[in-house]
Amino acid sequence: MLMSNTDRPARLHYMANGFRVLSPGDHVVCAVTGARIRLEDLRYWSVGEQAAYASAAIASEALAPQ
């Protein structure tokens, strides 16, 4: 039986130049906004936080020194 990854969150391991899929899915969730990010649209993440961000502005704000 084939399993579809549609509408299922992926689990990723974020690395400096990419990410590795730990559990297949079609999206991840933004760590700040909770928005769904399709894997093919994922551009911003934090290696240290192991978190995805929906945009550069959101990532910059989340990762700015406090």
C-alpha positions as CSV (number, residue, x, y, z in Angstrom):
1,M,0.0,0.0,0.0
2,L,1.4,3.4,-1.0
3,M,1.4,6.1,1.7
4,S,0.9,9.7,0.6
5,N,2.9,12.5,2.2
6,T,0.2,15.0,1.4
7,D,-0.9,17.2,4.3
8,R,1.6,15.6,6.6
9,P,4.4,17.5,8.4
10,A,7.9,16.4,7.7
11,R,10.5,16.0,10.4
12,L,13.9,17.5,9.3
13,H,17.4,17.8,10.6
14,Y,18.7,21.3,9.6
15,M,22.3,21.6,8.5
16,A,24.4,24.6,7.4
17,N,23.8,24.0,3.7
18,G,20.6,22.0,3.6
19,F,18.4,19.6,5.5
20,R,17.9,15.9,5.9
21,V,14.4,14.4,5.9
22,L,14.0,12.3,9.0
23,S,10.3,11.6,8.5
24,P,8.7,12.3,5.1
25,G,6.0,14.9,4.7
26,D,5.0,17.8,2.4
27,H,5.6,20.7,4.8
28,V,7.1,22.0,8.1
29,V,5.7,24.6,10.5
30,C,7.2,28.0,11.1
31,A,8.6,28.2,14.6
32,V,7.3,31.7,15.1
33,T,4.0,32.1,13.2
34,G,2.9,28.5,13.0
35,A,2.4,28.9,9.2
36,R,2.8,25.8,7.0
37,I,5.9,26.0,4.7
38,R,6.0,23.6,1.8
39,L,9.4,21.8,1.6
40,E,10.0,23.2,-1.8
41,D,9.5,26.7,-0.5
42,L,11.7,26.3,2.7
43,R,14.6,28.8,2.6
44,Y,15.2,29.9,6.2
45,W,16.1,27.8,9.2
46,S,18.3,27.8,12.2
47,V,20.8,25.0,12.7
48,G,21.3,25.7,16.4
49,E,17.5,26.0,17.1
50,Q,16.6,23.3,14.6
51,A,13.7,25.4,13.6
52,A,12.2,26.6,10.3
53,Y,11.0,30.2,9.5
54,A,8.5,31.3,6.9
55,S,10.5,34.4,5.8
56,A,13.9,36.2,6.1
57,A,12.2,38.9,8.2
58,I,10.8,36.4,10.7
59,A,14.1,34.5,10.9
60,S,16.0,37.7,11.5
61,E,13.7,38.8,14.2
62,A,13.6,35.4,15.9
63,L,17.4,35.0,15.8
64,A,18.3,38.6,16.8
65,P,20.3,38.9,20.1
66,Q,18.1,39.9,23.0
